[in-house]
Each structure stands twice: as structure tokens, then as C-alpha cells.
Amino acid sequence: MIYLSPSAANEIKRLRSKQSHPNILFRLQVQAGGCSGLLYDTTFDEAVMEGDRVYNCSGISVVVDAQSLSYVSNLTLDYSEDLMGGGFRFHNPQAIASCGCGNSFSVKAATPT
């Protein structure tokens, strides 16, 4: 499950309203990169791909690809503004370390079976 705070939902709706496609989807992905090894990536997308999971969060369709699912289980996405500007904040119970930027994280390595 993915959770959106009310402020994150409002910001996604605001950003979505500026897109040309009325039914655009909010995509959340995890990619290799960043200071801690993994990096959150958020984009808007027009299509659900094979293997994607779609969550309905506060009236927003949040799409997560199959490879990212295990990294974002029970993630809460928040949005806040401070003196440096506004931005999304990722609260991930699986992250064992994160970068100061808040967009990069690492998880415990899987144990061999």
C-alpha cells in the first residue's frame, strides 16, 4: 500500500491540473542512483504498463512498477514547504539510510535463501 498525506495529495492534484491529459496518472518509481544507492522518481504517465500496480490514494491513481513495489511497500508520501522551497518527502519504513536530500535511500540487503 502507498499512502499520501493530505498535503501531498493536494500538491499532486495541483501539478496534475497543469498536465495536458485529463486522466493522467501519477507514477512512483525506484531507480538505482543517488547518494544512498536508490532514488525515488515521480512522474506523470498516460498508461498503465504490464506488471504495474495501481493504488487509489485520496482520489489519485498512483502507479508503481513491479520492480519498485518491494521498495515502496507502506511508503507515505508527504509534501511540505520550508525556507528552501516545497518538495515531496518520502517516509519509507524499509529505508535503513537516506541522503540529506531525502530522495535517495538504501534498504537492508536481502538474505540468501
C-alpha positions as CSV (number, residue, x, y, z in Angstrom):
1,M,0.0,0.0,0.0
2,I,1.1,3.6,-0.7
3,Y,-0.2,6.4,1.5
4,L,-0.5,10.1,0.6
5,S,-0.7,12.9,3.2
6,P,-3.4,15.5,2.5
7,S,-0.7,18.0,1.6
8,A,0.9,15.5,-0.9
9,A,-2.5,14.7,-2.4
10,N,-3.2,18.4,-2.8
11,E,0.2,19.1,-4.5
12,I,-0.2,16.1,-6.9
13,K,-3.7,17.4,-7.8
14,R,-2.3,20.9,-8.4
15,L,0.5,19.5,-10.6
16,R,-1.8,17.2,-12.4
17,S,-4.1,20.1,-13.3
18,K,-1.3,21.6,-15.3
19,Q,-0.9,18.5,-17.5
20,S,-2.5,18.3,-20.9
21,H,-4.1,14.8,-20.4
22,P,-7.1,15.0,-18.1
23,N,-6.8,11.4,-16.7
24,I,-3.0,11.4,-16.3
25,L,-1.6,9.0,-13.7
26,F,1.0,9.7,-11.0
27,R,3.9,7.3,-11.3
28,L,6.2,6.4,-8.4
29,Q,9.4,4.5,-9.2
30,V,12.6,3.5,-7.6
31,Q,15.8,3.6,-9.6
32,A,19.4,2.8,-8.9
33,G,21.3,6.0,-8.1
34,G,21.7,8.8,-5.7
35,C,23.9,9.1,-2.6
36,S,22.5,6.1,-0.9
37,G,22.1,3.7,-3.8
38,L,18.4,4.0,-4.7
39,L,16.5,7.0,-5.8
40,Y,12.8,7.9,-5.8
41,D,11.4,9.2,-9.1
42,T,7.9,10.7,-9.6
43,T,6.4,11.5,-13.0
44,F,3.1,11.7,-14.7
45,D,2.2,8.9,-17.2
46,E,-0.6,8.3,-19.5
47,A,-0.6,4.5,-19.4
48,V,-0.5,1.6,-17.1
49,M,2.1,-0.9,-18.2
50,E,2.0,-4.7,-17.7
51,G,3.0,-5.6,-14.2
52,D,2.2,-2.2,-12.8
53,R,0.1,-1.9,-9.6
54,V,-2.3,1.0,-9.3
55,Y,-3.3,2.3,-5.9
56,N,-6.2,4.7,-5.4
57,C,-5.0,7.2,-2.8
58,S,-7.2,10.2,-2.0
59,G,-8.8,10.1,-5.4
60,I,-5.4,9.9,-7.2
61,S,-4.2,6.9,-9.2
62,V,-0.7,6.1,-8.0
63,V,1.1,3.7,-10.4
64,V,4.1,1.6,-9.2
65,D,6.0,-0.7,-11.5
66,A,6.7,-4.3,-10.5
67,Q,10.4,-3.7,-9.8
68,S,9.7,-0.8,-7.4
69,L,6.9,-2.5,-5.4
70,S,9.1,-4.2,-2.8
71,Y,10.9,-0.9,-2.1
72,V,7.8,1.3,-1.5
73,S,5.5,-1.0,0.5
74,N,3.8,1.1,3.2
75,L,5.6,4.3,2.0
76,T,4.0,7.5,3.0
77,L,4.4,10.5,0.6
78,D,4.2,13.9,2.2
79,Y,4.6,17.4,0.8
80,S,5.9,20.4,2.8
81,E,7.3,23.8,2.2
82,D,10.2,25.4,4.1
83,L,12.6,28.2,3.5
84,M,14.3,26.2,0.7
85,G,11.0,25.8,-1.1
86,G,8.5,23.0,-1.4
87,G,9.1,19.3,-2.0
88,F,7.9,15.8,-1.6
89,R,9.1,13.9,1.5
90,F,9.3,10.1,1.4
91,H,8.7,8.3,4.7
92,N,9.7,4.7,3.9
93,P,9.7,2.1,6.8
94,Q,12.0,-0.1,4.7
95,A,14.8,2.5,4.4
96,I,17.7,1.9,6.7
97,A,19.6,5.0,5.5
98,S,18.7,8.1,3.5
99,C,20.6,11.0,2.0
100,G,20.1,14.6,3.3
101,C,18.2,15.4,0.1
102,G,15.5,12.9,1.1
103,N,15.2,11.4,-2.4
104,S,17.9,8.8,-2.1
105,F,17.8,5.8,0.3
106,S,19.1,2.3,0.9
107,V,17.5,-0.9,2.2
108,K,18.7,-3.9,4.0
109,A,20.3,-6.4,1.6
110,A,18.2,-9.5,1.0
111,T,19.5,-12.6,2.8
112,P,20.2,-15.5,0.5
113,T,17.7,-18.4,0.8
